Structures are given as structure tokens and as C-alpha cells.
Amino acid sequence: MTPQQKLKWAILARACDLAKEVPGNVTADTIDELYDNLVDAGNHWDAKNEIRQGEVETGLDCEWSRHYESKAVAAQMPDGSWVGWTYWYGGGKHAEPEAIEWMDDAYDLKLVEEEQVVMVRTFARCELIEA
């Protein structure tokens, strides 16, 4: 599946979850039609807006504009892979960052997770402790 198809799958899965339904058989051959049916029914808006915000910020470089703020975000897809895109926000009173097409520029991500132990040191002056 392409990153765009994976996003459609994530939106479809979230819409089905909100409607307490079970999604149909999702494959690379069926996802476009299933998503188009969801859009035609008008049942995609809430799910699409939730997915658009992403699960995590990646810290990767992303597109920018002088009219909106942006950050690179990502989400884990139903198949376990990760997809990233630019999340547009801000822009002032009359702005519509949600109208910017974001799915077309989505990209696959490779994620490496590792557990790290962090040492935190806190110092205080001895005179303050004794007082």
C-alpha cells in the first residue's frame, strides 16, 4: 500500500470505531473504493480530523509557509507501519489550515525504538538544607 492508502485505511478504521462498526476486508485493491464510499456518505470528517493531527511529532524537517505553522507528525497505521506528513495549524482568525491537502505528501517512515536509562541530578546548597 502507498502511504496515502494507509492513511485512508487509518481514517476508515477510526470512522468504523466511532460508529461501532467493523471495517470490511481492506486490501490495496479495495481501500480506495472503501474510502470513497465513506467520503460519499459524509462519515469521514471526524475521523479524518483526528488522524490529521498525528500521534507523535517526529522532529523531521517539513514544509513551511509564512501563513501557517507546521510540524512533522506521524501515526501508526492499522498494519503496524508508520506514516508521516506535515500537520498545518495556526494562521490567525480567518485561516483554514485543515483545508490544506496533507495526505498527498504523506511518506513511509522507519521507526527505531530503544529504551534508555536517564540519570537525573538535583543539587542544593548545604546551608539551605541545614536551615
Short mmCIF file of the C-alpha atoms (twelve columns), coordinates in Angstrom:
data_MODEL
# 
_entry.id   MODEL 
# 
loop_
_atom_site.group_PDB 
_atom_site.id 
_atom_site.type_symbol 
_atom_site.label_atom_id 
_atom_site.label_alt_id 
_atom_site.label_comp_id 
_atom_site.label_asym_id 
_atom_site.label_seq_id 
_atom_site.Cartn_x 
_atom_site.Cartn_y 
_atom_site.Cartn_z 
_atom_site.pdbx_PDB_model_num 
ATOM 1   C CA . MET A 1   0.000   0.000  0.000  1 
ATOM 2   C CA . THR A 2   1.065   3.563  -0.605 1 
ATOM 3   C CA . PRO A 3   1.315   5.973  2.349  1 
ATOM 4   C CA . GLN A 4   -1.847  7.676  1.090  1 
ATOM 5   C CA . GLN A 5   -3.732  4.372  1.053  1 
ATOM 6   C CA . LYS A 6   -2.506  3.612  4.565  1 
ATOM 7   C CA . LEU A 7   -3.877  6.965  5.740  1 
ATOM 8   C CA . LYS A 8   -7.205  6.197  4.088  1 
ATOM 9   C CA . TRP A 9   -7.180  2.861  5.926  1 
ATOM 10  C CA . ALA A 10  -6.470  4.602  9.250  1 
ATOM 11  C CA . ILE A 11  -9.307  7.076  8.648  1 
ATOM 12  C CA . LEU A 12  -11.655 4.256  7.658  1 
ATOM 13  C CA . ALA A 13  -10.696 2.261  10.763 1 
ATOM 14  C CA . ARG A 14  -11.246 5.284  13.034 1 
ATOM 15  C CA . ALA A 15  -14.608 6.074  11.389 1 
ATOM 16  C CA . CYS A 16  -15.714 2.475  11.891 1 
ATOM 17  C CA . ASP A 17  -14.549 2.642  15.516 1 
ATOM 18  C CA . LEU A 18  -16.558 5.834  16.107 1 
ATOM 19  C CA . ALA A 19  -19.631 4.234  14.505 1 
ATOM 20  C CA . LYS A 20  -19.047 0.974  16.419 1 
ATOM 21  C CA . GLU A 21  -18.821 -0.933 13.131 1 
ATOM 22  C CA . VAL A 22  -16.343 -3.450 11.797 1 
ATOM 23  C CA . PRO A 23  -14.453 -2.393 8.648  1 
ATOM 24  C CA . GLY A 24  -14.709 -4.624 5.606  1 
ATOM 25  C CA . ASN A 25  -11.854 -6.553 4.030  1 
ATOM 26  C CA . VAL A 26  -9.177  -3.900 3.489  1 
ATOM 27  C CA . THR A 27  -6.506  -4.501 0.847  1 
ATOM 28  C CA . ALA A 28  -4.531  -2.309 -1.522 1 
ATOM 29  C CA . ASP A 29  -7.151  -3.135 -4.168 1 
ATOM 30  C CA . THR A 30  -10.200 -2.289 -2.030 1 
ATOM 31  C CA . ILE A 31  -9.102  0.644  0.164  1 
ATOM 32  C CA . ASP A 32  -9.695  3.397  -2.404 1 
ATOM 33  C CA . GLU A 33  -13.267 2.266  -3.048 1 
ATOM 34  C CA . LEU A 34  -13.993 1.777  0.669  1 
ATOM 35  C CA . TYR A 35  -12.643 5.256  1.444  1 
ATOM 36  C CA . ASP A 36  -14.575 6.849  -1.427 1 
ATOM 37  C CA . ASN A 37  -17.772 5.240  -0.100 1 
ATOM 38  C CA . LEU A 38  -17.031 6.667  3.353  1 
ATOM 39  C CA . VAL A 39  -16.490 10.144 1.868  1 
ATOM 40  C CA . ASP A 40  -19.617 9.907  -0.305 1 
ATOM 41  C CA . ALA A 41  -21.627 9.094  2.816  1 
ATOM 42  C CA . GLY A 42  -20.067 12.107 4.597  1 
ATOM 43  C CA . ASN A 43  -18.922 9.959  7.521  1 
ATOM 44  C CA . HIS A 44  -15.203 10.699 7.265  1 
ATOM 45  C CA . TRP A 45  -14.878 14.207 8.741  1 
ATOM 46  C CA . ASP A 46  -14.351 13.448 12.439 1 
ATOM 47  C CA . ALA A 47  -12.010 10.538 11.769 1 
ATOM 48  C CA . LYS A 48  -10.007 12.487 9.177  1 
ATOM 49  C CA . ASN A 49  -9.549  15.436 11.543 1 
ATOM 50  C CA . GLU A 50  -8.404  13.149 14.356 1 
ATOM 51  C CA . ILE A 51  -5.879  11.358 12.166 1 
ATOM 52  C CA . ARG A 52  -4.642  14.642 10.606 1 
ATOM 53  C CA . GLN A 53  -3.200  15.761 13.943 1 
ATOM 54  C CA . GLY A 54  -0.977  12.676 14.147 1 
ATOM 55  C CA . GLU A 55  0.019   10.579 17.135 1 
ATOM 56  C CA . VAL A 56  3.540   11.896 17.631 1 
ATOM 57  C CA . GLU A 57  5.783   14.708 16.458 1 
ATOM 58  C CA . THR A 58  8.756   13.274 14.596 1 
ATOM 59  C CA . GLY A 59  11.096  16.258 14.700 1 
ATOM 60  C CA . LEU A 60  11.835  15.749 10.995 1 
ATOM 61  C CA . ASP A 61  12.103  18.688 8.619  1 
ATOM 62  C CA . CYS A 62  8.809   19.530 6.961  1 
ATOM 63  C CA . GLU A 63  7.224   22.004 4.600  1 
ATOM 64  C CA . TRP A 64  6.637   25.515 5.861  1 
ATOM 65  C CA . SER A 65  4.636   28.572 4.939  1 
ATOM 66  C CA . ARG A 66  4.674   32.156 6.083  1 
ATOM 67  C CA . HIS A 67  0.903   31.925 6.580  1 
ATOM 68  C CA . TYR A 68  0.699   28.803 8.765  1 
ATOM 69  C CA . GLU A 69  2.715   26.940 11.327 1 
ATOM 70  C CA . SER A 70  3.685   23.357 10.593 1 
ATOM 71  C CA . LYS A 71  5.265   20.325 12.186 1 
ATOM 72  C CA . ALA A 72  6.130   16.843 11.026 1 
ATOM 73  C CA . VAL A 73  3.827   14.277 12.617 1 
ATOM 74  C CA . ALA A 74  3.308   10.544 12.277 1 
ATOM 75  C CA . ALA A 75  0.876   7.815  13.225 1 
ATOM 76  C CA . GLN A 76  0.973   4.058  13.341 1 
ATOM 77  C CA . MET A 77  -1.212  2.543  10.670 1 
ATOM 78  C CA . PRO A 78  -3.531  -0.464 11.105 1 
ATOM 79  C CA . ASP A 79  -0.879  -2.748 9.563  1 
ATOM 80  C CA . GLY A 80  1.719   -1.658 12.151 1 
ATOM 81  C CA . SER A 81  3.758   0.550  9.810  1 
ATOM 82  C CA . TRP A 82  4.316   4.267  10.397 1 
ATOM 83  C CA . VAL A 83  3.385   7.099  8.041  1 
ATOM 84  C CA . GLY A 84  4.408   10.746 8.368  1 
ATOM 85  C CA . TRP A 85  3.102   14.022 6.949  1 
ATOM 86  C CA . THR A 86  3.075   17.769 7.553  1 
ATOM 87  C CA . TYR A 87  0.473   18.976 10.055 1 
ATOM 88  C CA . TRP A 88  -0.608  22.531 9.283  1 
ATOM 89  C CA . TYR A 89  -2.106  24.709 12.029 1 
ATOM 90  C CA . GLY A 90  -2.445  28.321 13.162 1 
ATOM 91  C CA . GLY A 91  -2.752  31.143 10.689 1 
ATOM 92  C CA . GLY A 92  -4.980  33.516 12.584 1 
ATOM 93  C CA . LYS A 93  -8.663  34.316 12.834 1 
ATOM 94  C CA . HIS A 94  -9.737  33.624 9.251  1 
ATOM 95  C CA . ALA A 95  -7.310  30.797 8.494  1 
ATOM 96  C CA . GLU A 96  -8.300  27.317 7.389  1 
ATOM 97  C CA . PRO A 97  -5.228  25.101 7.817  1 
ATOM 98  C CA . GLU A 98  -7.440  21.997 7.728  1 
ATOM 99  C CA . ALA A 99  -8.270  22.851 4.099  1 
ATOM 100 C CA . ILE A 100 -4.639  22.268 3.054  1 
ATOM 101 C CA . GLU A 101 -4.261  18.880 1.367  1 
ATOM 102 C CA . TRP A 102 -1.958  16.859 3.617  1 
ATOM 103 C CA . MET A 103 -2.483  13.263 2.541  1 
ATOM 104 C CA . ASP A 104 -0.908  13.705 -0.907 1 
ATOM 105 C CA . ASP A 105 2.509   14.417 0.621  1 
ATOM 106 C CA . ALA A 106 2.473   11.560 3.152  1 
ATOM 107 C CA . TYR A 107 5.525   9.321  3.351  1 
ATOM 108 C CA . ASP A 108 6.504   5.983  4.870  1 
ATOM 109 C CA . LEU A 109 8.683   6.099  7.970  1 
ATOM 110 C CA . LYS A 110 11.121  3.720  9.573  1 
ATOM 111 C CA . LEU A 111 10.939  3.737  13.358 1 
ATOM 112 C CA . VAL A 112 13.671  2.518  15.680 1 
ATOM 113 C CA . GLU A 113 12.747  2.402  19.354 1 
ATOM 114 C CA . GLU A 114 15.217  1.877  22.150 1 
ATOM 115 C CA . GLU A 115 14.877  2.026  25.884 1 
ATOM 116 C CA . GLN A 116 17.235  4.466  27.604 1 
ATOM 117 C CA . VAL A 117 18.081  4.945  31.262 1 
ATOM 118 C CA . VAL A 118 18.436  8.585  32.235 1 
ATOM 119 C CA . MET A 119 20.337  9.862  35.266 1 
ATOM 120 C CA . VAL A 120 18.827  12.998 36.790 1 
ATOM 121 C CA . ARG A 121 20.912  15.007 39.269 1 
ATOM 122 C CA . THR A 122 19.438  17.636 41.573 1 
ATOM 123 C CA . PHE A 123 21.769  19.849 43.578 1 
ATOM 124 C CA . ALA A 124 21.038  22.052 46.577 1 
ATOM 125 C CA . ARG A 125 23.327  24.209 48.698 1 
ATOM 126 C CA . CYS A 126 24.235  22.617 52.026 1 
ATOM 127 C CA . GLU A 127 23.438  25.782 54.013 1 
ATOM 128 C CA . LEU A 128 19.849  25.702 52.745 1 
ATOM 129 C CA . ILE A 129 19.368  22.078 53.732 1 
ATOM 130 C CA . GLU A 130 20.640  22.588 57.313 1 
ATOM 131 C CA . ALA A 131 18.492  25.666 57.935 1 
# 
